[in-house]
C-alpha cells in the first residue's frame, strides 16, 4: 500500500494540475510567464488543498531552480539570510516558497523587501487569507497576485481516477459521493480520507468513511460562499442595522472556522466607515475587540465578536468621514497643489494667530482658497459636533465684535 497519498499523487507538471484552469491553461498569462522563464515574485492565495504548494514546486522544477519550502510559523530571519548568502553570485537564484506567508511578522516581511527588489531570489508565498488585509503594501507591490479556487467536482473525480489507475480498490456509489462532497473542494482532504479508508479495507463503504470523518468538512475561509460573500453579507447587515441577520452570518463564519482576527478587522473598518463620528465609541469598542480576540481566540472569542457586532448594528450610522477623505483625496489627485500659507509654516513665523489666545478660535486663512469636503449629516454624535463647531465660532465672533 502506498503511504502518504497526498505526496505520492501530487502533480509533477502544470499539465497534471487539477483545477485552476485560469493559471494552468495553455493561453493563461501565468503559464506563458512560466514557459518564458520570466516568473516574478508571486502570491498564491485561496483555500487549502487546491494546489498552491504544488504549483510552487512545479515552477521550481520547470525553471530548474533550487527550491526551499519554508513555513512562516517557524521561519527565522537568519534562515532567510543564510539561504540568500549561500546563492549570492550564483547564476541560478533560489526559489523561496513561504507557506502561510500572512503569518510573517512585520520585521520578517521587511527583511524580504530588499532581496525581492534586487531579485536575489524568487519569492512565492501561499496564504488562505486575503492578501489585501494581511500583507504589507511593500510586499504586495513586489508580487503578482494569483487567486486559487476550490476544486470542482470534476476536478475531484479526476484525482480519484488517478488513484484508481495506481491502486485496485472498490468504492460504493454512496461512499464515492460522500468522499467527494465531504472534502469541500480540498484535494488533500480527499486523498487523506481515501488513504486511511483503504488501510481499513480495499472495499470502501460509506460506513467506513463516516467512521473516519463523521461529517463534511466546514469550508470556512476556503470557499467564496463562506469567505467573501458571507463576510460581505455580515458587514452589509450591520450597516443596515439588522442585528439578527448580522448574527446569523457571524455564526456561519465562526462555524466555518473563519479567523476571529479577520472578522474583527472587518468590524474595525466598518466602525469607522459606516458609523464614524455618529458614535465615536464604536471604533474604540471594535479596536478593543480586535485586541481581545487576538489574545483569546475561540471558543470564547465568539462572545466578544457577538457583543461588538450587536453594538455596531444598533449604532446610528454615518459615512461622512469616509466620504470626506475620499473627496479630499480625489481633489488632491486631480488638482494643482496649493502653497502652504506663510503664517502656517514651521517654525511658526509672525502672522500666525494662536487660537487659544482668542478663546479657542480665530478667523484666519488656512488655504489659498476655501474648499469643502466634509458634510456633517447631523446623525447621533455628529449633530453635537456640528453644534460645538458653531458655538466655538459664534462665541469668538460675538466677543470680537463687542
C-alpha positions, 0 to 999 in steps of 0.5 A: 500500500502506498503511504502518504497519498497526498505526496505520492499523487501530487502533480509533477507538471502544470499539465497534471494540475487539477483545477485552476484552469485560469493559471494552468491553461495553455493561453493563461498569462501565468503559464506563458510567464512560466514557459518564458522563464520570466516568473516574478515574485508571486502570491498564491492565495485561496483555500487549502488543498487546491494546489498552491504548494504544488504549483510552487514546486512545479515552477521550481522544477520547470525553471530548474531552480533550487527550491526551499519550502519554508513555513512562516510559523517557524521561519527565522530571519537568519534562515532567510539570510543564510539561504540568500548568502549561500546563492549570492553570485550564483547564476541560478537564484533560489526559489523561496516558497513561504507557506502561510506567508500572512503569518510573517511578522512585520520585521520578517516581511521587511527583511524580504523587501530588499532581496525581492527588489534586487531579485536575489531570489524568487519569492512565492508565498501561499496564504488562505487569507486575503492578501489585501488585509494581511500583507504589507503594501511593500510586499504586495507591490513586489508580487503578482497576485494569483487567486486559487479556487476550490476544486470542482467536482470534476476536478475531484473525480479526476484525482480519484481516477488517478488513484484508481489507475495506481491502486485496485480498490472498490468504492460504493456509489454512496461512499464515492459521493460522500468522499467527494462532497465531504472534502469541500473542494480540498484535494488533500482532504480527499486523498487523506480520507481515501488513504486511511479508508483503504488501510481499513479495507480495499472495499470502501463503504460509506460506513467506513468513511463516516467512521473516519470523518463523521461529517463534511468538512466546514469550508470556512475561509476556503470557499467564496460562499463562506469567505467573501460573500458571507463576510460581505453579507455580515458587514452589509447587515450591520450597516443596515442595522439588522442585528439578527441577520448580522448574527446569523452570518457571524455564526456561519463564519465562526462555524466555518472556522473563519479567523476571529482576527479577520472578522474583527478587522472587518468590524474595525473598518466598518466602525469607522466607515459606516458609523464614524463620528455618529458614535465615536465609541464604536471604533474604540469598542471594535479596536478593543475587540480586535485586541481581545480576540487576538489574545483569546481566540475561540471558543470564547472569542465568539462572545466578544465578536457577538457583543461588538457586532450587536453594538455596531448594528444598533449604532446610528450610522454615518459615512461622512468621514469616509466620504470626506477623505475620499473627496479630499483625496480625489481633489488632491489627485486631480488638482494643482497643489496649493502653497502652504500659507506663510503664517502656517509654516514651521517654525511658526513665523509672525502672522500666525494667530494662536487660537487659544489666545482668542478663546479657542478660535480665530478667523484666519486663512488656512488655504489659498482658497476655501474648499469643502469636503466634509458634510456633517449629516447631523446623525447621533454624535455628529449633530453635537459636533456640528453644534460645538463647531458653531458655538466655538465660532459664534462665541469668538465672533460675538466677543470680537465684535463687542 
